[in-house]
Amino acid sequence: MPGTVVGVVKVVLNGVDYRTKQGATLEMGGEQKTSQYASGKRSGSSSEPMGSKISVTFEFMADTDLEALRDFVGQADYITDKGVMYTAPNSETMEPPKVSDNGGGVELTIEGDPAVLAS
């Protein structure tokens, strides 16, 4: 869908669709490059692999399983409201969930292999 603006996304973990609050971000991963210099001039670059990172806040529902979120290992999907999906295989939760009251939700950071376009 060229020219279509992407709106709200959802994050699905191992097929479980948690209610996602607005503002989820995806860092694709891939190669992180660093410029190399010789005699004061750029001579090229070096690179090192970099994994993907999803930062998300889920709605804190009565049935939200905080232990499952804390212990998550598997496939994380970042899906736009236009149906575009990026999959981050070999993902896992990087720190325990942070829970806030007053509608704050459950903050979570997930890292995995570089994300790939799945749809």
KETORVO-137321 format. One line per field, with one value per residue: x, y, z of N, C-alpha, C in turn; residue in three letters. Coordinates in steps of 0.001 Angstrom, whole numbers, plus 500000, padded with zeros to 6 digits. Last residue first. Example, Ala and Ser with C-alpha at 12.3 -4.5 7.8 and 13.67 -1.06 7.14 Angstrom:
# residues 2
n_xx: (512850	513190)
n_yy: (497750	494310)
n_zz: (507080	507800)
ca_xx: (513670	512300)
ca_yy: (498940	495500)
ca_zz: (507140	507800)
c_xx: (512900	513200)
c_yy: (500030	496700)
c_zz: (507870	507800)
code: (SER	ALA)
//
This chain:
# residues 119
n_xx: (505116	507483	510639	512489	514822	517597	516661	515721	514135	511799	510480	507462	505043	501706	499744	498487	496043	496746	499995	502394	505055	507486	508861	512459	514155	513920	512305	513409	513499	513702	512536	510438	508686	506334	503623	500916	498276	497744	498496	501366	503015	505573	506101	508498	509001	510801	510058	508993	508862	507248	504858	504234	503883	501613	499001	496002	493372	492867	495433	497125	498255	501811	504217	507456	510075	512119	514926	517294	520955	523677	527097	529196	531592	533447	534238	536438	538022	538038	541105	543302	544685	541688	538802	535568	532308	530363	527081	525311	522976	520156	517239	514835	513073	509865	507546	504288	502263	499275	499207	497830	496800	498418	498039	500240	502212	504570	503149	502537	501590	500239	500022	498329	499361	501002	499683	500398	502132	501453	500812)
n_yy: (490146	490156	491518	490938	491999	490216	488488	490576	491924	493973	495504	496906	498047	498049	500916	503240	503471	503631	502042	500042	497739	496414	493101	492604	492591	491378	488659	487604	485917	484464	486873	489243	490374	492733	493271	495254	495977	498452	498574	496355	494360	492497	489577	487422	484128	483576	483979	485543	486037	488308	487346	485400	487021	488507	488137	489800	489895	492580	494429	496971	497164	497454	499173	498385	498064	495774	495373	493124	493255	493696	493065	495695	497035	499819	501734	504181	506288	509725	511133	511212	508840	507129	505871	504458	504503	501719	500268	497528	495586	494613	496307	497818	498766	499855	500881	502011	503936	502857	499547	496434	493473	490640	487745	485175	484242	485040	488118	490994	494279	496609	500164	502863	503609	504568	505847	504906	504915	501594	498821)
n_zz: (505865	507167	507301	510319	512793	514133	517203	520035	522956	524536	527316	528578	530893	531257	532413	533343	534558	537292	537690	535931	535882	533888	533593	533736	530548	528069	526589	523311	520095	517692	515222	514611	511818	510835	508687	507771	508262	509150	511728	511953	514270	515188	517030	518312	519357	522382	525743	528714	531405	531639	530543	532427	534682	534005	532192	532545	533381	533789	531996	531020	527686	527200	525541	524189	522024	520523	518556	516969	517064	514980	514055	512838	510529	509279	506332	504904	505356	505768	506837	508534	507999	508101	509768	509555	510988	511650	511622	512470	510730	512445	513749	513978	516655	517164	519722	520640	520843	522526	523942	523048	524350	522878	521422	521006	519287	520592	520893	519053	519130	516812	516108	514531	511308	508364	505372	502109	499959	498894	500000)
ca_xx: (503919	506819	509294	512310	513445	517084	517394	515838	515198	512048	511496	508282	506138	502843	500020	499854	496066	496103	498551	501962	503610	507220	507872	511103	514082	515254	512171	513114	513353	514683	512691	511747	508886	507761	504147	502342	498570	497563	497055	500723	502035	505209	505605	507758	508817	510184	511131	508796	509597	508609	505573	504445	504965	502902	499912	497370	493924	492722	494096	497171	497194	500557	503409	505997	509677	510743	514447	516119	519641	522839	525669	528970	530236	533401	533504	535471	538543	537237	540039	542308	545277	543134	539574	536988	533278	531203	528337	525634	524380	520919	518444	514929	514386	510656	508607	505252	503645	499920	498934	498980	496314	498174	497807	499320	500824	504268	504245	502057	502723	500067	500507	498588	498853	500810	500309	499496	501509	502292	500000)
ca_yy: (490260	488868	491742	490766	491830	491304	488566	489323	491935	492652	495608	495735	498370	497172	499712	503284	503301	504755	502146	501327	497937	497507	494115	492342	492997	491742	489820	487375	487078	484268	485538	489187	489294	492452	492589	494998	494588	498256	498533	497658	494377	493915	490168	488659	485024	483071	483615	485340	484848	488323	488446	484993	486024	489191	487211	489916	488582	491675	493859	496086	497489	496728	499204	498400	498689	496262	495769	493991	492624	494326	492731	494590	496793	498464	501469	503095	505262	508505	511000	512268	510121	506994	506988	504259	505029	502754	500624	498861	495942	494416	495500	496656	499001	498736	501148	500912	504346	503615	500982	497327	494805	491484	489146	485785	484081	483610	487295	489647	493390	495670	498811	502080	504147	503530	506153	504745	506167	502789	500000)
ca_zz: (505012	507040	506806	508877	512337	513302	515947	519300	521950	523956	526277	528301	529975	531519	531658	532847	533110	536620	537896	536468	535927	534821	533228	534225	531954	528550	527453	524714	520966	518759	515791	515263	512767	510984	509869	507542	507967	507704	511487	511793	513189	515248	515794	518544	518213	521165	524807	527278	530978	532182	529889	531027	534668	534145	532862	532026	533048	534928	532124	532185	528642	527046	526756	524113	523286	520572	519881	516975	517113	515992	514055	513766	511013	509821	507568	504803	504468	505902	505842	508650	507609	507919	509217	509839	510018	512237	510964	512958	510938	511213	513861	513093	516063	516663	518746	520539	521068	521465	524012	522995	523990	524050	521061	521968	518885	520424	521415	519341	519326	517915	515872	515735	512571	509368	506663	503235	500324	498842	500000)
c_xx: (504005	505578	508638	510851	513412	515687	516850	516722	515298	513150	511866	509273	507043	503911	501249	500261	497450	496180	498000	500455	503302	505729	507748	510134	512666	515283	513522	513012	513127	514692	513715	511879	510313	507903	505657	502924	500021	497945	496726	499224	501348	504320	505147	507371	507985	510108	510426	510103	509518	509458	507029	505188	505266	504072	501306	498302	495338	493360	494064	495745	497303	499540	502096	505399	508177	510505	513031	515715	518514	521467	524947	527479	530219	531988	533701	534735	537577	537706	539303	541179	544243	543651	541052	537765	534700	532206	529036	527011	524484	522380	519089	516108	514708	511970	509337	506280	504674	501365	499706	498526	497458	497677	497449	499249	499808	502791	503850	503255	502165	501290	500082	499069	499280	500360	499972	500253	500546	501501	500862)
c_yy: (491452	488938	490389	491014	491744	490987	489742	489479	490573	492803	494202	496048	497165	497467	498958	502067	503310	504656	503322	501313	499274	497808	495177	493450	492729	492200	490105	488699	486667	485455	485535	487813	489329	491412	492386	494409	494273	496847	498385	497486	495742	494155	491597	489253	486235	484098	483092	485034	484594	487196	488488	486090	485570	488217	487834	489034	488653	490317	492908	495631	496502	497273	498511	498569	498915	496820	496321	494311	493632	493670	493394	494316	495660	498270	500031	502934	504087	507494	509683	512201	511244	508333	506622	505370	504766	503199	501756	499199	497355	494676	495335	495735	497722	499276	499860	501229	503230	503952	501679	498774	495804	492843	489930	487279	484670	483374	485831	488799	492050	494778	497907	500680	503283	504185	505042	505000	506085	504035	501252)
c_zz: (504104	506155	506546	508504	510802	512771	515137	518084	521296	522915	525839	527183	529830	530469	532119	532052	532501	535100	537090	536665	536578	534737	534315	533804	532430	529997	528086	525463	522408	519729	516931	515914	513292	512084	509763	508821	507661	507276	509998	511572	513132	514037	516058	517189	518622	520069	523561	526551	529469	531596	530352	530268	533248	534124	532905	532849	532451	534650	533321	532469	529799	528040	526446	525504	523209	521968	519732	518409	517053	515928	515228	513813	512012	510359	508005	506119	504287	504873	506063	507649	507575	507393	509125	509120	510499	511184	511699	512413	511470	511490	512501	513369	515303	516133	518380	519456	521015	521839	522892	523099	524146	523581	522323	521683	519841	520128	521381	519751	519787	517954	517026	515358	513744	510665	507655	504534	501491	499208	500000)
code: (SER	ALA	LEU	VAL	ALA	PRO	ASP	GLY	GLU	ILE	THR	LEU	GLU	VAL	GLY	GLY	GLY	ASN	ASP	SER	VAL	LYS	PRO	PRO	GLU	MET	THR	GLU	SER	ASN	PRO	ALA	THR	TYR	MET	VAL	GLY	LYS	ASP	THR	ILE	TYR	ASP	ALA	GLN	GLY	VAL	PHE	ASP	ARG	LEU	ALA	GLU	LEU	ASP	THR	ASP	ALA	MET	PHE	GLU	PHE	THR	VAL	SER	ILE	LYS	SER	GLY	MET	PRO	GLU	SER	SER	SER	GLY	SER	ARG	LYS	GLY	SER	ALA	TYR	GLN	SER	THR	LYS	GLN	GLU	GLY	GLY	MET	GLU	LEU	THR	ALA	GLY	GLN	LYS	THR	ARG	TYR	ASP	VAL	GLY	ASN	LEU	VAL	VAL	LYS	VAL	VAL	GLY	VAL	VAL	THR	GLY	PRO	MET)
//
